[in-house]
Amino acid sequence: MMASTVVQQGLPSSAAAAEHHGLRWRLLYIMLGFSAGLPFYMFSTVLALRLQAHEVGLVVIGFFAWVQLLPTFKFVWAPLLDRYSVPGFGRFWGKRRGWIMLAQLGIFTALVAMALTAGDRNLPLTALFAVLLAFWTTTLEVAADAWRIELAPTQEAQAPLAAANLWGYRTAMVAAGSGALLIADLPGWGWRGAYLAVAAAALVPFPILAAMEREGGQTGQRVPALASGLVASGAILGAAALAAAAVGWLLLGVAAGAGIDSQTNVTPYVLVICMVPFLLLAAALPRIRRMPAHAPMRRSLVLGPYVEFFWRYGTLALALMAFVSIYRMGDVLALNLSKPMIKDLGYSLTAIGLADSYVALVASIVGVGLGGWMAARWRLGWALAVAACFAALGNFAFVWLARQPVDSTALYIATAADQFGNGMAGAVFVVYLSMLVTPAFAGAQYAFLTGFAFLLPRLLSGAGGGMVEAFDRLGYDGFDLFFLLSGVLSLAALIFLPWVARAAEHGR
């Protein structure tokens, strides 16, 4: 990215430049984190409240949580981002920044489309645009994460960039989530105005990136590269929309043929599906370990990065997969249903929006900062354990909130506990996962790990509405039991720490 093409100690020129311009790179990653975090609540918690306002049932709202599954499968297309550049953009700004710029355009167009269909009269269409928003948000994360790992290959260097990225990410989540709710409650604005406002904010980083200098070693002039990149981006965005529509139509047809509707209890099916990846990995592991270095699968563009991970860690990889899939369980399960629960308690959109503004922002920033400091100074095992405990307390805070009278102070306390714990756990977790990958396959392996980390939680989250209603039918308070269970599941990750804590230190 820098004009200099100097390479120091085998690192790319951008990594060498990062050593001399640490503040600049941290500011850059705050901005990139902001870009990736801004749309996230718009296809998760804000969308859940929007659907609730339009009297969509709790079970169907739970189904919409499966839109968040898309980031879980980002390893499918992540190798393409490692191998190919976006036409036009890549010629001037380089591979990583080119994909980031394309993704920002995708985020903007998806948010505008969700604004234009804000009445939710056609739920399949709402789902299509939510999927596209999730896809381009995830693509932005893949490109930015790969760039970050290239810039900082050591734990000490990674922690500040990871913290900066998460500061931007969580600040954007708070800004978009609270801002959208406050705007939606304004007369004459509604949900359409909220989504258009976030779309406008999401496009702001694009001209900033476009104005930056040429990537070191790249050729071409800025204006022709920008023009050809915009044309290519339009074609790619259109193709992605058509592909998503075709896949969605197929999946809805399969679900209808299987008799799955808003009254179906999908939890047993989800639990079975959750076991499939572990069984497949266990079956494939012995063969992977026997592969010689020249084996085609180890050299494959698509499979090579993932085969290398399991070849390197061996049987420990199964424990790693179990650990990462449970560690953020409470955060993900709470995400989709916490706001509908709070709304049911009697809080207004404005009250929720205010709690999600400065209270959540301060708590999140403090949590991320402390988590980043712990990851840089402590052994990762201790940092992971402490952060998991605080994340679980955030879930238990919702159980406490349900037993309090409707009061803004109680809402602020619960929101602060949730955001502080999730911010701390997120910062430590990002550093831990970054240390598990090998720099040669940074983008693909990190995408695989972060995707797998959220597979089980997001599958269960989609069944969350059905679980709450099932608990209610059994005579329990459904929301209470749901959030209590989600917090306990987060703590269950501590069981694996004796096996996985040192993997990041010795596995690279």
C-alpha positions as CSV (number, residue, x, y, z in Angstrom):
1,M,0.0,0.0,0.0
2,M,2.8,2.4,0.7
3,A,4.8,3.9,-2.1
4,S,7.9,2.2,-0.9
5,T,8.5,-1.3,-2.2
6,V,11.0,-2.1,0.6
7,V,10.7,-5.6,2.1
8,Q,12.0,-6.1,5.6
9,Q,12.6,-9.5,7.1
10,G,10.6,-11.3,4.4
11,L,7.4,-9.3,5.1
12,P,5.4,-7.5,2.4
13,S,6.1,-3.8,1.9
14,S,3.0,-2.8,3.7
15,A,4.1,-4.7,6.8
16,A,7.4,-3.0,6.8
17,A,5.7,0.4,6.5
18,A,3.4,-0.6,9.4
19,E,6.4,-0.8,11.7
20,H,7.2,2.9,11.0
21,H,3.7,4.2,10.9
22,G,1.9,2.4,13.7
23,L,-0.6,5.2,14.5
24,R,-1.5,5.5,10.9
25,W,-2.3,1.8,10.5
26,R,-4.3,1.8,13.7
27,L,-6.4,4.6,12.5
28,L,-6.8,2.8,9.2
29,Y,-8.0,-0.3,11.0
30,I,-10.4,1.7,13.1
31,M,-11.9,2.9,9.9
32,L,-12.0,-0.6,8.3
33,G,-13.5,-2.0,11.5
34,F,-16.1,0.8,11.4
35,S,-16.9,-0.1,7.7
36,A,-17.5,-3.8,8.6
37,G,-19.4,-3.2,11.8
38,L,-21.8,-0.6,10.5
39,P,-24.1,-3.0,8.6
40,F,-24.1,-5.9,11.0
41,Y,-27.0,-4.9,13.3
42,M,-29.0,-3.9,10.2
43,F,-29.4,-7.6,9.2
44,S,-29.6,-8.9,12.8
45,T,-31.0,-7.0,15.8
46,V,-32.4,-4.0,14.0
47,L,-34.0,-6.3,11.4
48,A,-35.5,-8.4,14.3
49,L,-37.1,-5.3,15.8
50,R,-38.3,-4.2,12.4
51,L,-39.9,-7.6,11.8
52,Q,-41.5,-7.5,15.2
53,A,-42.9,-4.1,14.5
54,H,-44.6,-5.6,11.4
55,E,-46.1,-8.4,13.5
56,V,-43.9,-11.2,12.2
57,G,-44.0,-14.1,14.6
58,L,-41.1,-14.9,17.0
59,V,-40.3,-18.2,15.3
60,V,-40.0,-16.5,11.9
61,I,-37.8,-13.8,13.4
62,G,-35.6,-16.6,14.7
63,F,-35.4,-18.0,11.2
64,F,-34.0,-14.7,10.0
65,A,-31.1,-15.2,12.4
66,W,-29.9,-17.8,9.8
67,V,-29.0,-14.9,7.6
68,Q,-26.1,-14.5,10.0
69,L,-24.9,-18.0,8.9
70,L,-23.5,-16.6,5.8
71,P,-20.3,-15.3,7.5
72,T,-19.8,-18.9,8.8
73,F,-19.3,-20.1,5.3
74,K,-16.9,-17.4,4.2
75,F,-14.2,-19.9,3.8
76,V,-15.9,-21.1,0.6
77,W,-15.1,-17.9,-1.2
78,A,-12.2,-16.6,0.9
79,P,-9.5,-18.3,-1.2
80,L,-10.7,-16.3,-4.2
81,L,-9.8,-13.1,-2.3
82,D,-6.3,-14.5,-1.7
83,R,-5.8,-15.4,-5.3
84,Y,-7.6,-12.8,-7.5
85,S,-7.9,-9.0,-7.6
86,V,-11.0,-7.0,-8.5
87,P,-10.7,-5.7,-12.1
88,G,-9.8,-2.0,-12.1
89,F,-9.6,-1.5,-8.4
90,G,-6.8,-4.1,-8.0
91,R,-4.7,-2.5,-10.7
92,F,-4.2,0.7,-8.8
93,W,-5.0,0.0,-5.1
94,G,-3.9,-3.6,-4.8
95,K,-5.7,-6.9,-4.1
96,R,-6.8,-6.4,-0.5
97,R,-8.0,-2.8,-0.9
98,G,-9.7,-3.6,-4.1
99,W,-11.9,-6.2,-2.5
100,I,-12.6,-3.8,0.4
101,M,-13.8,-1.2,-2.0
102,L,-16.0,-3.6,-3.9
103,A,-17.5,-4.9,-0.7
104,Q,-18.4,-1.3,0.4
105,L,-20.3,-0.8,-2.8
106,G,-22.1,-4.0,-2.2
107,I,-23.0,-3.0,1.4
108,F,-24.4,0.4,0.2
109,T,-26.6,-1.1,-2.5
110,A,-28.0,-3.8,-0.2
111,L,-28.8,-1.3,2.5
112,V,-30.6,0.9,-0.1
113,A,-32.6,-2.2,-1.3
114,M,-33.6,-3.0,2.3
115,A,-34.7,0.6,2.8
116,L,-36.9,0.4,-0.3
117,T,-38.6,-2.8,1.0
118,A,-38.8,-1.6,4.6
119,G,-42.6,-2.5,4.8
120,D,-41.6,-6.2,4.9
121,R,-44.7,-7.1,2.8
122,N,-42.7,-9.7,0.9
123,L,-40.5,-11.6,3.5
124,P,-38.6,-13.6,0.9
125,L,-37.5,-10.3,-0.7
126,T,-36.5,-8.9,2.7
127,A,-34.5,-12.1,3.3
128,L,-32.7,-11.8,-0.1
129,F,-31.5,-8.2,0.5
130,A,-30.5,-9.2,4.1
131,V,-28.4,-12.1,2.7
132,L,-26.7,-9.8,0.2
133,L,-25.9,-7.3,3.0
134,A,-24.5,-10.2,5.1
135,F,-22.5,-11.5,2.1
136,W,-20.8,-8.2,1.3
137,T,-20.2,-7.4,4.9
138,T,-18.5,-10.7,5.3
139,T,-16.4,-10.2,2.1
140,L,-15.2,-6.9,3.6
141,E,-14.2,-8.6,6.8
142,V,-12.3,-11.4,4.9
143,A,-10.2,-8.9,3.0
144,A,-9.6,-6.6,6.0
145,D,-8.6,-9.5,8.2
146,A,-6.1,-10.9,5.7
147,W,-4.6,-7.5,5.3
148,R,-4.3,-7.1,9.1
149,I,-2.6,-10.5,9.6
150,E,-0.1,-9.7,6.8
151,L,0.7,-6.4,8.5
152,A,1.2,-7.9,12.0
153,P,2.4,-11.5,12.1
154,T,3.3,-11.6,15.8
155,Q,1.2,-11.6,18.9
156,E,2.6,-8.3,20.2
157,A,2.0,-6.6,16.9
158,Q,-1.3,-8.2,16.3
159,A,-3.0,-7.1,19.5
160,P,-3.0,-3.3,18.9
161,L,-4.3,-3.7,15.3
162,A,-6.9,-6.2,16.5
163,A,-8.0,-3.8,19.2
164,A,-8.1,-0.9,16.8
165,N,-10.2,-2.9,14.4
166,L,-12.6,-4.0,17.1
167,W,-12.9,-0.5,18.4
168,G,-14.0,0.7,15.0
169,Y,-16.2,-2.4,14.5
170,R,-18.1,-2.2,17.8
171,T,-18.3,1.6,17.6
172,A,-20.0,1.2,14.3
173,M,-22.3,-1.5,15.5
174,V,-23.4,0.7,18.4
175,A,-23.7,3.8,16.2
176,A,-25.8,1.9,13.5
177,G,-27.9,0.0,16.0
178,S,-28.8,2.9,18.3
179,G,-28.9,5.4,15.5
180,A,-31.3,3.3,13.4
181,L,-33.7,2.8,16.3
182,L,-33.7,6.5,17.2
183,I,-34.3,7.5,13.5
184,A,-37.0,4.8,13.1
185,D,-38.9,6.3,16.0
186,L,-38.9,9.8,14.5
187,P,-42.1,11.0,12.8
188,G,-41.8,10.8,9.0
189,W,-38.6,8.7,9.0
190,G,-39.5,5.2,10.0
191,W,-37.5,2.1,9.1
192,R,-36.9,3.3,5.5
193,G,-35.2,6.5,6.7
194,A,-33.2,4.5,9.2
195,Y,-31.8,2.2,6.5
196,L,-31.1,5.0,4.1
197,A,-29.2,6.9,6.8
198,V,-27.0,3.9,7.6
199,A,-26.5,3.3,3.8
200,A,-25.2,6.9,3.4
201,A,-22.8,6.4,6.4
202,A,-21.6,3.0,5.0
203,L,-20.4,4.7,1.8
204,V,-18.2,7.3,3.5
205,P,-15.0,5.2,3.7
206,F,-15.1,4.4,-0.1
207,P,-13.9,7.8,-1.3
208,I,-11.3,7.9,1.5
209,L,-9.8,4.7,0.3
210,A,-10.1,5.8,-3.3
211,A,-8.1,8.9,-2.5
212,M,-5.2,7.0,-0.9
213,E,-2.0,6.4,-2.7
214,R,-1.3,3.6,-5.1
215,E,-0.3,0.2,-3.7
216,G,3.4,-0.4,-3.8
217,G,4.4,-2.2,-7.1
218,Q,1.0,-1.7,-8.8
219,T,0.6,0.1,-12.1
220,G,-2.1,2.2,-13.7
221,Q,-3.7,5.6,-13.2
222,R,-6.3,6.5,-10.6
223,V,-9.2,7.7,-12.7
224,P,-9.2,4.9,-15.3
225,A,-8.8,2.3,-12.5
226,L,-11.7,3.8,-10.6
227,A,-13.9,3.9,-13.7
228,S,-13.2,0.3,-14.8
229,G,-13.5,-0.8,-11.2
230,L,-17.0,0.7,-10.9
231,V,-18.1,-1.0,-14.1
232,A,-16.7,-4.3,-13.0
233,S,-18.3,-3.8,-9.5
234,G,-21.7,-3.3,-11.1
235,A,-21.5,-6.5,-13.0
236,I,-20.3,-8.4,-9.9
237,L,-23.0,-7.0,-7.7
238,G,-25.7,-8.0,-10.2
239,A,-24.3,-11.5,-10.6
240,A,-24.2,-11.9,-6.9
241,A,-27.8,-10.8,-6.5
242,L,-29.0,-13.2,-9.2
243,A,-27.1,-16.1,-7.6
244,A,-28.5,-15.3,-4.2
245,A,-32.0,-15.2,-5.5
246,A,-31.6,-18.5,-7.3
247,V,-30.2,-20.2,-4.2
248,G,-32.9,-18.7,-2.0
249,W,-35.7,-19.9,-4.3
250,L,-34.2,-23.4,-4.2
251,L,-33.9,-23.5,-0.4
252,L,-37.4,-22.2,0.1
253,G,-38.7,-24.9,-2.2
254,V,-36.8,-27.6,-0.4
255,A,-38.1,-26.3,3.0
256,A,-41.7,-26.2,1.7
257,G,-41.3,-29.7,0.3
258,A,-40.0,-31.0,3.7
259,G,-43.1,-29.4,5.4
260,I,-41.1,-26.8,7.4
261,D,-43.0,-23.7,8.2
262,S,-43.4,-21.1,11.0
263,Q,-44.9,-23.7,13.3
264,T,-42.2,-26.3,12.9
265,N,-39.9,-27.1,15.9
266,V,-36.5,-27.1,14.1
267,T,-34.3,-27.4,17.1
268,P,-33.8,-31.3,16.8
269,Y,-32.8,-30.9,13.2
270,V,-30.4,-28.1,14.0
271,L,-28.7,-30.1,16.7
272,V,-28.2,-33.0,14.2
273,I,-26.8,-30.6,11.6
274,C,-24.4,-29.2,14.2
275,M,-22.8,-32.6,14.7
276,V,-22.1,-33.1,11.0
277,P,-19.0,-30.9,10.6
278,F,-17.3,-32.6,13.6
279,L,-18.0,-36.1,12.2
280,L,-16.7,-35.1,8.8
281,L,-13.5,-33.6,10.3
282,A,-12.9,-36.6,12.5
283,A,-13.3,-39.0,9.5
284,A,-11.0,-36.9,7.2
285,L,-8.2,-36.2,9.8
286,P,-6.3,-39.6,9.5
287,R,-6.0,-39.3,5.8
288,I,-4.9,-35.6,6.0
289,R,-2.2,-36.5,8.5
290,R,-0.8,-39.2,6.1
291,M,-0.5,-36.8,3.1
292,P,3.0,-36.0,1.8
293,A,4.0,-32.4,1.2
294,H,3.5,-32.8,-2.6
295,A,-0.1,-34.2,-2.3
296,P,-2.5,-32.5,-4.7
297,M,-4.9,-31.5,-1.9
298,R,-2.1,-29.8,0.1
299,R,-1.2,-27.8,-3.1
300,S,-4.8,-27.0,-4.1
301,L,-5.9,-23.4,-4.3
302,V,-9.3,-24.2,-2.8
303,L,-8.6,-26.9,-0.3
304,G,-4.9,-26.4,0.4
305,P,-5.2,-23.8,3.1
306,Y,-7.6,-25.9,5.1
307,V,-5.8,-29.2,4.6
308,E,-2.6,-27.5,5.9
309,F,-4.3,-26.4,9.1
310,F,-5.5,-29.9,10.0
311,W,-2.2,-31.4,8.9
312,R,-0.3,-29.0,11.2
313,Y,-2.4,-29.5,14.3
314,G,-3.4,-33.1,13.9
315,T,-5.9,-34.5,16.4
316,L,-5.7,-31.2,18.4
317,A,-7.6,-29.6,15.5
318,L,-10.8,-31.3,16.7
319,A,-10.4,-29.8,20.2
320,L,-9.7,-26.4,18.6
321,M,-12.8,-26.6,16.5
322,A,-15.0,-27.5,19.5
323,F,-13.5,-24.7,21.5
324,V,-13.9,-22.0,18.9
325,S,-17.5,-23.0,18.1
326,I,-18.5,-22.6,21.8
327,Y,-16.5,-19.7,23.0
328,R,-18.8,-16.9,21.5
329,M,-22.0,-18.9,22.0
330,G,-23.6,-16.5,24.5
331,D,-22.9,-13.4,22.4
332,V,-24.5,-14.9,19.2
333,L,-27.5,-16.4,20.9
334,A,-28.3,-13.2,22.7
335,L,-27.9,-11.0,19.6
336,N,-31.1,-11.9,17.7
337,L,-33.6,-12.1,20.6
338,S,-32.3,-9.6,23.2
339,K,-33.9,-6.6,21.6
340,P,-37.3,-8.3,21.0
341,M,-37.2,-9.4,24.7
342,I,-36.4,-5.9,25.9
343,K,-39.2,-4.5,23.7
344,D,-41.6,-7.0,25.2
345,L,-40.6,-5.8,28.7
346,G,-42.1,-2.4,27.8
347,Y,-39.1,-0.4,26.6
348,S,-39.6,1.9,23.6
349,L,-37.4,2.0,20.5
350,T,-36.0,5.3,21.7
351,A,-35.1,3.9,25.1
352,I,-33.4,0.9,23.5
353,G,-31.6,3.2,21.1
354,L,-30.3,5.4,23.9
355,A,-29.0,2.4,25.8
356,D,-27.3,1.2,22.7
357,S,-25.6,4.6,22.1
358,Y,-23.3,6.1,24.6
359,V,-23.7,3.4,27.3
360,A,-23.0,0.6,24.9
361,L,-20.3,2.5,23.2
362,V,-18.3,3.3,26.3
363,A,-18.7,-0.2,27.8
364,S,-17.7,-1.8,24.5
365,I,-14.6,0.4,24.0
366,V,-13.5,-0.3,27.6
367,G,-14.0,-4.0,27.1
368,V,-12.2,-4.1,23.8
369,G,-9.3,-2.0,25.2
370,L,-8.9,-4.2,28.3
371,G,-9.2,-7.4,26.2
372,G,-6.5,-6.1,23.8
373,W,-4.3,-5.3,26.7
374,M,-4.8,-8.7,28.2
375,A,-4.1,-10.4,24.9
376,A,-0.8,-8.5,24.5
377,R,0.4,-8.9,28.1
378,W,-1.0,-12.1,29.5
379,R,-0.8,-15.7,28.5
380,L,-3.7,-16.3,26.0
381,G,-5.2,-19.1,28.1
382,W,-5.7,-16.8,31.1
383,A,-7.0,-14.0,28.9
384,L,-9.5,-16.3,27.2
385,A,-10.8,-17.6,30.6
386,V,-11.3,-14.2,32.1
387,A,-13.0,-12.8,29.0
388,A,-15.4,-15.9,28.8
389,C,-16.5,-15.2,32.4
390,F,-17.3,-11.6,31.7
391,A,-19.2,-12.5,28.4
392,A,-21.3,-15.0,30.3
393,L,-22.2,-12.3,32.9
394,G,-23.5,-10.2,30.0
395,N,-26.0,-12.9,29.2
396,F,-27.0,-13.3,32.8
397,A,-27.6,-9.5,32.9
398,F,-30.7,-10.0,30.6
399,V,-32.1,-12.5,33.1
400,W,-31.7,-9.9,35.9
401,L,-33.2,-7.2,33.7
402,A,-36.4,-9.2,33.2
403,R,-37.0,-9.1,37.0
404,Q,-36.6,-5.4,37.3
405,P,-39.4,-2.7,36.8
406,V,-39.1,-0.9,33.5
407,D,-36.4,1.7,34.3
408,S,-33.7,3.2,32.1
409,T,-31.0,2.7,34.8
410,A,-31.6,-1.1,34.8
411,L,-31.5,-1.2,31.0
412,Y,-28.3,0.8,31.0
413,I,-26.7,-1.6,33.5
414,A,-27.7,-4.7,31.5
415,T,-26.6,-3.2,28.2
416,A,-23.2,-2.1,29.7
417,A,-22.6,-5.6,31.1
418,D,-23.4,-7.2,27.8
419,Q,-21.3,-4.9,25.7
420,F,-18.3,-4.9,28.1
421,G,-18.1,-8.7,28.2
422,N,-18.6,-9.2,24.5
423,G,-16.0,-6.5,23.7
424,M,-13.4,-8.1,26.0
425,A,-14.1,-11.6,24.7
426,G,-14.1,-10.4,21.1
427,A,-10.7,-8.7,21.4
428,V,-9.0,-11.7,23.0
429,F,-10.6,-14.2,20.6
430,V,-9.5,-12.3,17.5
431,V,-5.9,-12.3,18.7
432,Y,-6.1,-16.1,19.6
433,L,-7.5,-17.0,16.2
434,S,-5.0,-14.8,14.4
435,M,-2.2,-16.7,16.1
436,L,-3.6,-20.1,15.0
437,V,-3.2,-19.4,11.3
438,T,-0.1,-19.5,9.1
439,P,0.8,-16.2,7.3
440,A,1.0,-18.1,4.0
441,F,-2.8,-18.7,4.1
442,A,-3.8,-15.8,6.3
443,G,-7.1,-14.9,4.6
444,A,-8.4,-18.4,4.0
445,Q,-7.5,-19.9,7.3
446,Y,-8.7,-17.0,9.4
447,A,-12.0,-17.0,7.4
448,F,-12.3,-20.7,8.1
449,L,-11.7,-20.3,11.8
450,T,-14.0,-17.4,12.3
451,G,-16.7,-19.0,10.1
452,F,-16.5,-22.2,12.1
453,A,-16.5,-20.3,15.4
454,F,-20.0,-19.0,14.6
455,L,-21.5,-22.0,12.8
456,L,-23.0,-23.8,15.9
457,P,-24.1,-20.6,17.7
458,R,-25.8,-19.2,14.5
459,L,-27.5,-22.5,13.8
460,L,-28.9,-22.6,17.3
461,S,-29.8,-18.9,17.1
462,G,-32.1,-19.5,14.2
463,A,-34.0,-21.9,16.4
464,G,-34.0,-19.4,19.2
465,G,-37.6,-18.2,18.7
466,G,-38.8,-21.8,18.7
467,M,-36.8,-22.6,21.8
468,V,-38.3,-19.6,23.7
469,E,-41.8,-20.7,22.8
470,A,-41.1,-24.3,23.7
471,F,-39.8,-23.2,27.2
472,D,-43.0,-21.2,27.6
473,R,-45.1,-24.2,26.8
474,L,-43.3,-26.2,29.5
475,G,-44.3,-23.6,32.1
476,Y,-41.0,-21.7,32.3
477,D,-40.2,-18.1,31.4
478,G,-38.9,-18.7,27.9
479,F,-36.6,-15.7,27.6
480,D,-35.2,-16.2,31.1
481,L,-34.3,-19.8,30.5
482,F,-32.9,-19.0,27.0
483,F,-30.5,-16.4,28.2
484,L,-29.5,-18.4,31.3
485,L,-28.7,-21.4,29.0
486,S,-26.7,-19.2,26.5
487,G,-24.5,-17.9,29.3
488,V,-23.8,-21.4,30.7
489,L,-22.9,-22.6,27.2
490,S,-20.3,-19.8,26.9
491,L,-18.6,-21.0,30.1
492,A,-18.5,-24.5,28.8
493,A,-15.7,-23.4,26.5
494,L,-13.4,-23.3,29.5
495,I,-13.4,-27.1,29.6
496,F,-11.2,-27.1,26.5
497,L,-8.7,-24.5,27.6
498,P,-6.1,-27.0,29.0
499,W,-5.7,-28.5,25.5
500,V,-6.1,-25.4,23.3
501,A,-4.6,-22.5,25.2
502,R,-1.0,-23.2,24.0
503,A,-1.9,-24.1,20.4
504,A,-1.4,-20.5,19.3
505,E,2.0,-20.3,20.8
506,H,3.4,-23.6,19.4
507,G,1.4,-24.4,16.3
508,R,2.6,-21.8,13.7
